[in-house]
Amino acid sequence: MIQVYIEQLDHEIRIAVSDNGVGIPENRLQYIFNRFTQVDNTLTRKCEGSGIGLSLVKSLVEMHGGHVWAQSQLNEGTTVTFSLPIRQVLEASDTLKSSKIITSNIERCVIEFSDIYHL
């Protein structure tokens, strides 16, 4: 089962996604946000994946000024939580000022997506 929790705090929105799966060993938890990293990298694993999902989540959250972290217990499940700052756009020109940053971030995402095709 997967559960999603959303909470509004003073200056941020916090979203937590929890499952009741097999969990992640404590010594592997620090690596789950690395690109192409999988906790179970055997050829006979139950679930497939490229190991890019949490890496993309981390990149997108950090591009918006947020943070992401995970907690897990073996045989009980894992919770991945991220927070995003609440920001108010005062003028349309504020969006235009940051367009250079947005463009560079989009280019960075395109590069990251293209990496998967060079395996």
C-alpha positions as CSV (number, residue, x, y, z in Angstrom):
1,M,0.0,0.0,0.0
2,I,1.2,3.5,-0.8
3,Q,0.1,6.5,1.2
4,V,0.6,10.2,0.4
5,Y,0.6,12.9,3.1
6,I,0.5,16.6,2.3
7,E,1.1,19.3,5.0
8,Q,1.3,23.1,4.8
9,L,3.7,24.6,7.2
10,D,4.5,28.3,7.7
11,H,6.9,28.7,4.8
12,E,6.8,25.3,3.0
13,I,4.7,22.5,1.7
14,R,5.8,19.1,2.8
15,I,4.8,15.9,1.0
16,A,5.6,12.4,2.2
17,V,5.1,9.2,0.2
18,S,5.1,6.0,2.3
19,D,4.9,2.3,1.4
20,N,4.7,-0.8,3.4
21,G,7.3,-2.7,1.3
22,V,10.5,-4.5,2.2
23,G,12.3,-1.4,3.2
24,I,15.9,-0.3,2.5
25,P,18.9,-1.4,4.5
26,E,20.3,1.5,6.6
27,N,23.7,1.2,4.9
28,R,22.1,1.7,1.4
29,L,19.7,4.5,2.3
30,Q,22.4,7.2,1.7
31,Y,22.7,6.1,-2.0
32,I,19.0,6.0,-3.1
33,F,19.1,9.5,-4.6
34,N,22.1,8.7,-6.8
35,R,21.4,8.3,-10.5
36,F,21.0,4.7,-11.6
37,T,21.4,3.3,-8.1
38,Q,19.2,0.4,-7.1
39,V,19.1,-1.2,-3.7
40,D,18.7,-4.7,-5.2
41,N,20.9,-4.8,-8.3
42,T,20.6,-8.5,-8.9
43,L,19.2,-9.9,-12.2
44,T,16.5,-11.8,-10.3
45,R,14.9,-8.8,-8.5
46,K,11.1,-8.6,-8.1
47,C,10.7,-5.1,-9.5
48,E,12.3,-3.5,-12.5
49,G,13.5,0.1,-12.8
50,S,16.3,2.2,-14.1
51,G,17.3,3.7,-10.8
52,I,16.7,7.2,-12.1
53,G,13.4,8.1,-10.4
54,L,14.6,9.4,-7.0
55,S,17.5,11.1,-8.6
56,L,15.1,13.1,-10.8
57,V,12.9,13.9,-7.8
58,K,15.9,15.2,-5.9
59,S,17.0,17.4,-8.9
60,L,13.5,18.8,-9.4
61,V,12.9,19.5,-5.7
62,E,16.3,21.2,-5.3
63,M,15.7,23.3,-8.5
64,H,12.7,24.7,-6.7
65,G,14.7,25.4,-3.5
66,G,13.4,22.4,-1.6
67,H,14.8,19.4,0.3
68,V,14.3,15.7,0.0
69,W,15.0,12.9,2.5
70,A,14.1,9.3,3.2
71,Q,13.5,7.1,6.2
72,S,13.2,3.3,6.1
73,Q,12.8,0.2,8.2
74,L,13.5,-3.3,6.9
75,N,10.3,-5.3,6.5
76,E,8.2,-2.3,7.4
77,G,8.5,0.2,4.5
78,T,10.0,3.4,3.3
79,T,9.0,7.1,3.5
80,V,10.4,9.6,1.0
81,T,9.6,13.2,2.1
82,F,10.2,16.4,0.3
83,S,9.5,20.0,1.1
84,L,9.0,23.0,-1.2
85,P,9.1,26.6,-0.1
86,I,6.0,28.6,-0.5
87,R,6.7,31.6,-2.7
88,Q,4.4,34.3,-4.1
89,V,5.2,35.8,-7.5
90,L,4.5,39.5,-7.1
91,E,5.0,40.6,-10.7
92,A,5.2,39.0,-14.1
93,S,8.7,40.5,-14.5
94,D,9.9,38.3,-11.6
95,T,9.2,35.3,-13.7
96,L,11.1,36.8,-16.6
97,K,14.1,37.6,-14.4
98,S,14.5,33.9,-13.5
99,S,13.9,32.6,-17.1
100,K,17.7,32.2,-17.6
101,I,17.9,30.0,-14.5
102,I,14.8,28.0,-15.7
103,T,16.4,27.5,-19.1
104,S,19.6,26.2,-17.7
105,N,17.7,23.8,-15.4
106,I,15.7,22.5,-18.3
107,E,18.8,22.0,-20.3
108,R,20.3,20.1,-17.4
109,C,17.2,17.9,-17.2
110,V,17.4,17.1,-20.9
111,I,21.0,16.0,-20.4
112,E,20.1,13.8,-17.5
113,F,17.3,12.2,-19.5
114,S,19.6,11.6,-22.5
115,D,22.1,9.8,-20.2
116,I,19.8,6.8,-19.9
117,Y,20.0,6.1,-23.6
118,H,23.8,5.7,-23.5
119,L,23.8,2.6,-21.3
